[in-house]
Amino acid sequence: MHVPDGFINAPVSVATGAVAAAAVAVSLRGARRELAGAAQGGGTGAERTAPLAGLVAAFIFAVQMLNFPVAAGTSGHLLGGALAAILVGPYTGVLCVSVVLLMQGVLFADGGLTALGVNITDMAIVTTVVAYALFRGLVKVLPRRRRSITVASFVAALVSVPAAAVAFTALYALGGTADVPIGKVFAAMVGVHVLIGIGEAAITALTVGAVIAVRPDLVYGARGLTAPLELRTSPLAAPDGEPVAAPAPADEPATVPAAASDAAPRRSVRRVWLAGLAAALVCAGGLSYYASASPDGLEKVAQDQGIAAKAKDHATKDSPLADYSVKDITDPRLAGGLAGVIGVGATLAAGTGVFVVLRRRRSAGAGEAAAPAAERPTPEQV
């Protein structure tokens, strides 16, 4: 659903750019709290959540390269807002998808640069806000089980995609450059993106479910709801007469008291990080070669409705990585795979860099706020 230059007029593009900038600024503040809050009740310190957030951005970039067929001559791909929000938090999720869109626009000529505000508003903000709001609502009414997290993830991701299609239609009604009846645009966009939403939901639920299965403490949306173990008294007693801890069944409520969570030893996230990076590299560097070559939902609608004629050449169309292929490499498999690997590396570096800076600023601010009053000069001392 990457909007190219030329589809939306300048005034609306500028307005959405301002909306996107404001949302990113708010998300920067919110992400500091989310990253710092990872040390509470999740078993991982904030110093280890920044690389995980960067990995989420890289994984979304990689999976977006895997266009899947949804109808005759039409394909779809992951948007990622729901996945990012559930894994690392809504504010951090907005930043993850924004980093992906920036890398795609600058390095790969995917999504117009003048339309960057439109794309961030539509693909990062709308999908994340809608998905996370629906996810939290479902979690409150569903049984407090790990399976409920996966179910809520599926539904939230499914709805987020047609919501983004509706948002694009609204922006096109305000600033579309082609004279096309808005009703036709709405029907075509929502119709095809409901189908794409099914693929988005499956990818999101499978990914969240996989992480929940091995490290539920790393899933932001599951904080306070699930935990790897629950301390429970067993009918069996230790030799000294004290009760022993028994593991909680995988699909039972597993809320852990704060004291037990704080006392739990910190578990390394290295294996999860390496597994996620390997999956991203396999998707971008290998599986992307087999992705559908059909136009995605927006491209297909633009072609059918005569909107595509308004598209303008991308400012970085001569980039060495334009169209996800390394220039001057004749083997398409190698050219595309290498471009995907470079993209994963660039997105991982950019995303991790942003989140490390946020985490350090948050930690520094918290340290100053926690300084003992005795260490601060009193008015009499001054």
N, C-alpha and C positions, 0 to 999 in steps of 0.2 A: 504493500500500500504506500510505497514511497512516491510522494507527489513531486513531479519534475517542475522545473522553472517554466512559467508560462501558463499554467492551469489556473492560477489564482492571481488577481490583479494586485498592483503594488500597494494600494491602501490597506487591503485586508492582509496582505503578506506582512506589512510593517506592523499592523495591529497584533497579529498572531505572534510576531517576533517579540513584541513587548510582553505579551501574555506568557510566552515561553521563558523569557528572561526572568520575569517575576517569579514564575513557578520554580525555576531552577534555583533562584536565590533563596526562596522559602525552603526548598528541598535541601539545600546545603546546610541550613540551620537544623532542619529536622533530622538529617542524616547523621549529624554529630551526636545527637541524642541516641539514635538507633545504634550507632557503632559503639558508643560508650555503654549503652544498656546491655550489650551482649555479655558483659561480665556478670550480670545479675540473672540468676536463675537458668542460665544456659550452659554453664560449665566451661565456657571458653572465654578467654580474656579479650578485651577490646583490641589489643595489639594484634590479634589473629583474625579479626573480622574484616579488616581492610583488604587483605589478599583474597578472602573469600568473596567479598563484594566485587572485586575486580574480576575474579574468575566467573562470576555470574554474567557480567557484561560480555566477557570473551565467549562464554558458552552460547549466549543469545546470538551474538554475531555469527558463530559457526552454524547454529541450527537454522538461522534465517537463510542460509545458502541452500538449504534443502527444500526446494519447492516441490510440493506434492500435488498430483492431479486431483481436482475436485469436480470437474465437469468437462464436457467435450470442449477441448481447446482452451481450457482455463486451469490455472494452478493457484496454489496458495502457499504461504509460508508463515512461520511463527512471527507474531508481533512481540511477545515477550513481556508485556507489562504485567500480566497476572503472575507469571512465573517469578519475575524479579521481586514483586511486592511481597509475595508469600514467603520467598526464601530469605530475603534480607531486609524487608520492611518497605512501606510505600514511598517514603521520602528517598531512601537509598535506591529503590526501584526506579523512580523517575530519573535519577542521575545515571543509573546503569544503561537504560534505554537511550537516554540523551547522548551518552558517550558513544554508543553503537552507531546512532544516526550521524553523529559528527564524523566518525571514522569512515563510514560508508560514503558520505557526501564528499569529503575532502580527498580520500585516497582512491575510491572506487567509482566515482562519478555516479553514485546511486542516490537519487533524491536531490532535487535542486538546492543550490546554496541560498538563493533568494527565498526558497520555499522551506528552509530549515526550520523556521518558526512554525510553519504549518505542520510539518512532520513531527516536531517535538510535541506540539499541542495535541495532535491527533493520536500519534502512536505511543508517546511516552506518558502524557498527562491523562488523557481520557481513559486509556486502557487500564492504567494503574489505579486511578481513583475509582472507576466503576468496579473493577475486579476486586480490589481490596475491601471496598465497602460491602459488596455482596458476600465476599468470603467471610468477613467478620460477622455479618448478620446470620449466615448459615451456621457458623461454628457455635453461635449462642443458642441455637434451637436444636441442633443435632446432638446426639449422645456424645459425651466427652470421651471419645475413642480416637485412636490413630486413624482408623478407617474413615472417620468423619472428615478429617483434614484433607484426605485425598478426594473424597466426594465433593467437598466444598471447593477444592481447587479446580476440579473438572467443570463445575457449573459456572464458577466465576470467570474462568478463561473462555468458556463457550460464549457467555454474554458479552465479554469485553470486545470481541471482534466486531459483531454487528453494531455495537455502540460506537466504535471508531468509524464505521461506515456511515452511521447517522451523523456523526460530527463532521466528517468530510462533506457530506451533502449540505449541511447547514453552512459551512464555510463557502461551498460552491454557490449556494443561493445568494450569499452576500457579495462574493467577488469572482464568480466564474467568468472566464473570458470567452467561452463559446455560448452561442445562443441555443441552448438545449432546455427543453421543458424540465423543470426541477423534479417533477413527479417521476419522469423516466429515470433520471439519475438516481433518485431515492430507491425506486423499486429494483433497479439493476444492482446497485451497490449493496443493499441490505440482503437481497436474495442470494447473491454469490458469497457474501461474507458470512452468512449463516452456515453455509457448507464449510467454509474455511475455518470457522469457529470450532467445528467438530474436531478438525485436525489439531488446532491450537489446544483444545481441551485435553485431547489424548496425550499430547506431548507434555503438557504441564502436569497432568495428574501422574503420568509415569515417572517424570523427573522428581516431583515432590514425594511421591510414594517411595521411590528408591532411596532418597535421602532420609525420609522418616524411618525406613526399615533399619538403617545402619546407625544414623546419628540424628535422632529427633531433636536433640538439643541445638542443632545448627539451623533449624527451620524457624524463622522469625514468627511466622503465623501460628506455630504450635507452642510457643512459649507459655508456660503456665498450664498447658493442657496435657502434654505428654512428657515422658522421661524414660530413659533406658531401663531404670530399675525403680521399684517402689519399696521402701522399707516397710515390711509388714511382720507382725509377730507370727511365728510358726508354732503349731502345736508341739513341735519337737523343741527341745531345749538343749542348750549347750551343756557340757559337763559341769560348769559352774552354776547352772541353774538359770542363766540369762537367756532370754529369747534370741533367736537367730533371725537374720534377714532372709526373706524369700523373694525371688524374682517375680515381678508382675507379669501376667500373661500379655502377649503382644497387643491384643486388641481390647484390653480392659483399661478403664480410666487409670491414669498414672500421674496424678498430680502429686508433686513432692513438696513437703513443707519447706519454707525458705531456709530453715536451719540445716536441713538435710542437704539441700541443693548447695548451700554455701560450703558445707563441709566436704562435699564430694571432690575427689581429686580431678584436676584438669586433665582432659584427654587430648591427645595430639590430633590436629586436623590435617596433618600432612598427607595421610593416605587419601582422605576425601579430596583434598586439593589436587593431588596427583591424578587421581581417578577422573576428576572433572576435567582437568587439563587434557588428559589423554583422550577423553570422549570428544572434547571440542576439536582437537587436532584431527581425529579420525573423521569427524563429520565434515570439517572444512577442507581437509587435505585429501580425503579419499571418497567419501560418500557423495560429496557435492558433484562429482563428475556424473553421477546417475540421477541427478535432480531433474525434474520436469523442465523442458525447454519452453513450455507454453507460457503465454503472458499471465501475470498474476491477476487477481480480481480487479484491481483498479485499472491496470493496463487494458484488460479485455473490455471493461465498460467504456473506457476512453476511446478505444478503437470502434466499438459498436455505435457509440453515440456521437461520434465526430469531434470529440474533445481532444483526441491525440494530435490533431493538426495544429493545435495551439502550443504544443510543447516546444521549448527552446533548447538549443544546444547547451550542454552542461559546461560550466566554466572550466572544469578539469577533465574534459573529455579526452585530452591527450595525455592524461596521467599514465605512468608506466603500469598501473594496476587497474586501469579503467575496465569496466565490465567484468571484474573479477578474473582477470587473466593477465599474466605477466607478459608485457610486450616483448617481441623479438624471440619468444620461445614458440617454436612451431608445433610442438606436440601439445594438443589441447588438454590432455589429461594432466601433463606435468605443469603446463602454464596455469591451469585453474587450481590445481592442488597447491602449488607453491604460493599463489596469490592468497588462497584461503589460510594457509599457515602463517603468512606474513600478517594478514588481517587479524588472526587470533592473537598473535604476539603483540601487535600494535595496540589492539583494544585492551588486552590484559595489562600492558604497561601503562596506558593512559588511565584506565579505570583504577588500577591499584594506586597509581600516583595520586589521583584525586582523593581517594578514600584514606590513604595514609596521612596526607596533609590535614584532612578533616579530623581524623582521630587524634593527631598530635595537638592540633589547636584545641580540641575539646579537653584532652588530658591536661594541657597546660592551664586552661581556664579553671578546670576543676581543682587542680593543685593550688592555684592562687586562692580560690574560694575557701579551700579547706585549711588554709594556713591558720595556726593557732593565734588567737587574739593577743596572747602574750608576746608574740614575735613582732607585732605591729606597734609602732610608736604611739604612745598616748598623747593627748593634747599637752599634758604637763611636761612630757619628755621633749616635745617639739618646742 
